[in-house]
């Protein structure tokens, strides 16, 4: 049987050493959930937030099979968990993601220069209650805000900026998730507006906003394009890891 863990501290030891802010979000009870098969003395756990699930401890097929009907990116702690996921979902798409170091020391002067690169005719704006609605209504920008329970919750603990052209959002960077010490960045640009530096401008603005508030803007890359953008902003690549898209 699967249980949602109410005292998430019982799972701290299971995820110990796994430096992933989405896991922090769940353990800190900021957002997301921790699932276990033994609520009293768990030895296995799944941290779930947004569309990401992280599996740690002793491999457990029951936990792997306990997934929502929607798309999930499953991240195994080790090879044993990877084998467990493959056995449960043999048709899962195996993919590589790229972890970025979590201790970046940013050059604020560089970030301000990058923001100055915003092309004429484009406007940089923070996500407020009106832009939140715009984000939620567009498939490209929905993930900027969709992991949060409500508009009120996003406006309280989320952070984000968008770039607007002719009244439409064409790019942006936002908190995919929030943990106590910072955010996990989500960034996207409309296909027809790419290669104009818009993502760079939006991310630089969001990073500066986070730094001004004492928050850490964490970055995890889906592909090498994202890695290169991160490096342009001052981040450093850490390592590759395997996920399963189910």
N, C-alpha and C positions, 0 to 999 in steps of 0.2 A: 504494500500500500504506500502511496505517495503522500507526504505531508508538506505543507508550507511551514517553514521554520519560523517561529515567532521570536525566539531568542537566537538571533543570528550569530551571536558570539560563540555558540556551540560549533559553528562551522569555521571559525577563524583558523584553527590548526589544519583543516583540510586544504584550504587555499593558501597556506603560508608560503611565502616566497614567490607567489604568482603576481607579478606587478602589472595588473590590468585594471584600469580605472572603472570599467563597467562592473567588475567584481566588487570593487570598493563601494560602488553605488548600492549594491545589494546588501553587502555586509553592514554598511553604515545605515541602512534603512532609509536612504534618501529617495531611492526609486528602485524598481525591480524587486525580485523575490528570490529566496533560497529554498530549494526543494530537497527533501531527504526521504529515505525510507525508514529511518529510525529517529524520531524527534527527540529522544532522550540522550542517546549516545551515538550520534551519526558518524559513520566512517566513510560515507560517500555523499556527494552533494552536487547539485546543479544550481548555478547562479544564472538567472534569466532576466534580461532587460532588453527593451526594444525588440530586435529580431535576433539577438545573440544569446546563445546558451553556452556555458562553460562547465565542463565536467571534471571533477577532482575527487581524489581519494581512491577507494577500492572500486574498480569498474563494476557497474551495475546496469544490466540491460533494462530493468524496470524504469530507471531514471531516464535512460536514453529514449525509451518508447513513450515517455510522458512528455509529449510535445504538443503545442497548440496546432490547430489545423493550418495555420498560416506558414509562410516561408520562414525557416530558421537557419541561422549560421551556427553550426555546432563546432565548438573548439575543445579538443581533448587536451588534458593535462600532460599526457604521455602516450607512448605507442600502445600500451594496453587499452587505454580508453579509445584510441583510434580504431583498434581492431574491434572493439565492442560496438562502436558506431557503424562500422562497415558490415558487421554481422546483422545488426538491426535494420540498417537501411542500405542494402547492397547497391542501390541505384543512386545513392547520394553522390553529388558532384564534389570531387576532391579539389581543393584550390589552395593556393599559397597567398598568405598575407604577410605584411612586413611591419614588424614592431619598430617603433621609434623610441629612442632613449627618453626617459622621464625627468631628466635633470638639466634641461637646456637653460643656458644663461643667455638671454636674448639681448640683442643690440637695439635699443629703442630708437636710436638715430636712424639705423637702417630701416626699421619698420615704418618710421614716419616718411622716409624717402619713397618707400614702396607705395604708400598711400597716395603720395603726390602724383603717382603715375596713373591715376584715374582719368580715363579719356574724357574729352569734352562731350557734353550731352548725356552724361551718366551721373546719377546722384547716389551717394552713400548714405544709408539711413539705418538707425537701430531698429530692431524688431519691437514694435509696440503693439497695442491691442488690435489696431487696424491691420498692420502688416502681418500679425499672427494669423488673422483670418485669410489673408491673401496666400500665405504660405500653405495653410491647411487645405486650400481649395485646388492647389496645383500639384500634380504628381511629382514634378521635379523638386519642389521645395517642401513637400509634406514632411520629410524626415527631419527637417530643421526643427520641428516642434512636436511631432507626433508621439514621441516617447514619453512626453509629460502627460499627466492625468487630465489636465485642463488648461485653459487659457490662463486662469488665475495662478496656477502652479508654475507655468512657464514664465510668466511675467515676474514672479517672485524669485525663482531660483535659476531660470534659464538666462542665457545671454546669446545675442546674435545680431548680425548686421546683414543687410541686403544691398544690392546695387540695382537701381531702378532706371529704366529707360522708357520714355513715352508712357509712363504710368504702369509699366509691367516689370515684375521682378525678373532679372536676367541672370543674376548670380547672387551668391551669398555664402556666409559661413555662420554656423550656429552651434549651440550645445546639443549634440545628439543625446547626451546624458549629462547628469550632474552628480558629483560626489562632494563631500564636505570641503575638500581642499581645492577643487577646481572643476573643469569641464572636459568632456571628450568632444573634439571638434568634428563637425560634419560640414563638408563643403561641396558645392556643385555650381555648374554654370550651364545655361541653356546652350544646346549644341551649336546653334547658329552664332553664338556670341563668344565662342572659345578662341584661344590664341590672341586675346587682347589684353591679358594680364588682369582680368577682373577678379579671378579667384585669389590671386596674389594680394590685390588691394583689400578684398573683403577679409581674408585671413589675417593680414597685418593689422587691420583695424580691430578685429576681435581679440587678437593676442594682446594688443596694447590695452584694450579695455580690461581684460582679465588681469594683466599685470598691475594696472592702476588700482584694482580692487583686491590685490593680494591673492588672486586665484591662479592656479596653474592650468595652462591651455594644453592638455594632452592630445597627442596625435598618433593615430594608427592608420597605416596605409593599405588600401585594397590592391593597389598596383604600383608599378614603378613610376608612373606619372605623378602619383600622389607622393611618392618618396622624394622625387626631384623637387616638387613644390615645397615640401617640408624642409628640405635642405636649403632651398633659396631663402626661406624664412629664418634659418638659423638652427634648425633641428639637426640631430645626428641619427643615422640609421643604426639599429641595434641588431636584429636578427630576423630571419624568415621563420614562419610557422605554418602548420597545416590546419585547415578548417574543412568542414563538410557542409555543403549547401543542400538542405533538405526541404 
